[in-house]
Amino acid sequence: MWRVLIVEDDPQMRAFFAASVRRSGQLELVCGVGSVSEAKALLDDGEQAVDVLLTDLGLPDGSGLEIIRHARLRHPSCEALVISMFGDEDNVLASIEAGALGYIHKDAAPDDIATTILEMKAGASPISPMIARRVLSKYRSMHTTVR
């Protein structure tokens, strides 16, 4: 059983993700919270093990990047998946640098986020096609040489 923490400030989106996690026989919902402070408090609780962090970036009291970094310190084996409306390359690359293993744009969020989480735990790095194109474009522009 993989234990999942959802950090999403939109109550409807949080409930949607939580319902998907609850339907999976391989996942257990630790909690769904809506802020950086709530997430950090839960991650600091020695009684709570967290294997998967599903987080938004734009939160009322800060950035999901803070939570990703905090989770890596407190739970080194925790894997982070970002689901955000921010699709610009700065946010994507910052998320990857912070430790996220996947990045899903909310406009392309799968109907069953549990499947995406399980794929990530099996070694995949789920990335929305639009996000992948931006990352590849950025990488190519950084590594192009004039011939």
C-alpha positions as CSV (number, residue, x, y, z in Angstrom):
1,M,0.0,0.0,0.0
2,W,1.4,3.4,-1.0
3,R,0.3,6.2,1.3
4,V,-0.7,9.4,-0.5
5,L,-0.8,13.0,0.7
6,I,-2.8,15.4,-1.5
7,V,-2.2,19.1,-1.3
8,E,-4.7,21.1,-3.3
9,D,-6.5,24.3,-2.3
10,D,-9.5,23.8,-4.5
11,P,-11.9,21.6,-2.5
12,Q,-13.6,20.1,-5.5
13,M,-10.2,19.1,-7.1
14,R,-9.0,17.7,-3.8
15,A,-12.1,15.6,-3.4
16,F,-11.8,14.4,-7.0
17,F,-8.2,13.3,-6.5
18,A,-9.1,11.8,-3.1
19,A,-11.9,9.7,-4.5
20,S,-9.6,8.3,-7.2
21,V,-7.0,7.4,-4.5
22,R,-9.7,5.7,-2.3
23,R,-10.9,3.6,-5.2
24,S,-7.5,2.0,-5.7
25,G,-6.7,-1.1,-3.7
26,Q,-3.0,-0.2,-3.8
27,L,-3.2,3.3,-2.5
28,E,-4.2,4.7,0.9
29,L,-5.1,8.3,1.4
30,V,-3.2,9.8,4.3
31,C,-4.9,13.1,4.1
32,G,-6.0,15.9,1.8
33,V,-5.0,19.4,2.8
34,G,-5.2,22.8,1.2
35,S,-2.1,24.7,2.3
36,V,1.7,24.6,2.7
37,S,1.4,24.9,6.5
38,E,-1.0,22.0,6.8
39,A,1.2,19.8,4.5
40,K,4.4,20.6,6.4
41,A,2.7,19.9,9.7
42,L,1.5,16.5,8.5
43,L,4.9,15.7,7.0
44,D,6.5,16.6,10.3
45,D,4.2,14.2,12.2
46,G,6.4,11.2,13.0
47,E,3.3,8.9,13.0
48,Q,2.5,9.6,9.4
49,A,4.4,7.8,6.6
50,V,4.0,9.4,3.2
51,D,5.1,7.5,0.0
52,V,3.5,9.8,-2.6
53,L,3.0,13.6,-2.5
54,L,0.4,14.9,-5.0
55,T,0.6,18.7,-4.9
56,D,-0.5,21.8,-6.6
57,L,2.0,24.6,-6.9
58,G,-0.2,27.7,-6.4
59,L,-1.3,27.5,-2.8
60,P,-2.8,30.3,-0.6
61,D,0.2,30.4,1.8
62,G,3.1,29.6,-0.6
63,S,4.3,27.2,-3.2
64,G,4.0,23.5,-3.6
65,L,7.8,23.6,-4.3
66,E,8.3,24.2,-0.6
67,I,6.3,21.1,0.2
68,I,8.2,19.0,-2.3
69,R,11.5,20.0,-0.7
70,H,10.1,19.5,2.8
71,A,8.8,16.0,1.9
72,R,12.2,15.0,0.5
73,L,13.9,16.0,3.8
74,R,11.3,14.3,6.1
75,H,10.5,11.3,3.9
76,P,13.4,10.7,1.5
77,S,11.6,7.9,-0.3
78,C,8.5,10.0,-0.9
79,E,7.9,10.6,-4.6
80,A,6.2,13.9,-5.7
81,L,3.8,14.4,-8.5
82,V,2.8,18.0,-9.4
83,I,-0.7,18.8,-10.8
84,S,-0.9,22.5,-11.6
85,M,-2.5,25.1,-13.8
86,F,1.0,26.5,-14.3
87,G,2.5,25.1,-17.4
88,D,5.3,27.5,-18.0
89,E,8.8,26.1,-18.3
90,D,10.1,28.0,-15.2
91,N,7.5,26.2,-12.9
92,V,8.0,22.9,-14.6
93,L,11.8,23.0,-14.3
94,A,11.7,24.4,-10.8
95,S,9.4,21.4,-9.8
96,I,11.8,18.9,-11.3
97,E,14.8,20.5,-9.6
98,A,12.9,20.5,-6.3
99,G,12.4,16.7,-6.7
100,A,9.1,16.1,-8.6
101,L,9.1,13.0,-10.7
102,G,6.0,14.0,-12.7
103,Y,4.1,17.1,-13.8
104,I,0.5,17.0,-15.0
105,H,-1.2,20.1,-16.2
106,K,-4.7,20.4,-14.7
107,D,-6.2,20.9,-18.1
108,A,-4.8,17.4,-19.0
109,A,-5.4,15.7,-15.7
110,P,-6.4,12.1,-16.1
111,D,-9.8,10.9,-14.9
112,D,-8.1,8.3,-12.7
113,I,-5.1,9.9,-10.9
114,A,-4.6,6.7,-9.0
115,T,-3.4,5.0,-12.2
116,T,-0.9,7.8,-12.8
117,I,0.4,7.5,-9.2
118,L,0.8,3.7,-9.6
119,E,2.7,4.2,-12.9
120,M,5.0,6.7,-11.2
121,K,5.6,4.2,-8.3
122,A,6.4,1.6,-11.0
123,G,9.2,3.8,-12.4
124,A,7.4,6.1,-14.9
125,S,7.7,9.9,-14.9
126,P,4.2,11.1,-15.8
127,I,4.3,14.3,-17.8
128,S,1.5,15.9,-19.7
129,P,2.3,16.1,-23.5
130,M,2.2,19.9,-23.5
131,I,4.6,20.0,-20.5
132,A,6.9,17.5,-22.2
133,R,7.0,19.6,-25.3
134,R,8.0,22.7,-23.4
135,V,10.7,20.8,-21.4
136,L,12.1,19.3,-24.6
137,S,12.0,22.7,-26.4
138,K,13.9,24.3,-23.4
139,Y,16.4,21.5,-23.4
140,R,17.0,21.8,-27.1
141,S,17.4,25.6,-27.0
142,M,20.0,25.2,-24.1
143,H,22.0,22.6,-26.0
144,T,21.9,23.8,-29.6
145,T,25.2,24.7,-31.1
146,V,25.8,26.9,-34.1
147,R,27.4,24.9,-36.9
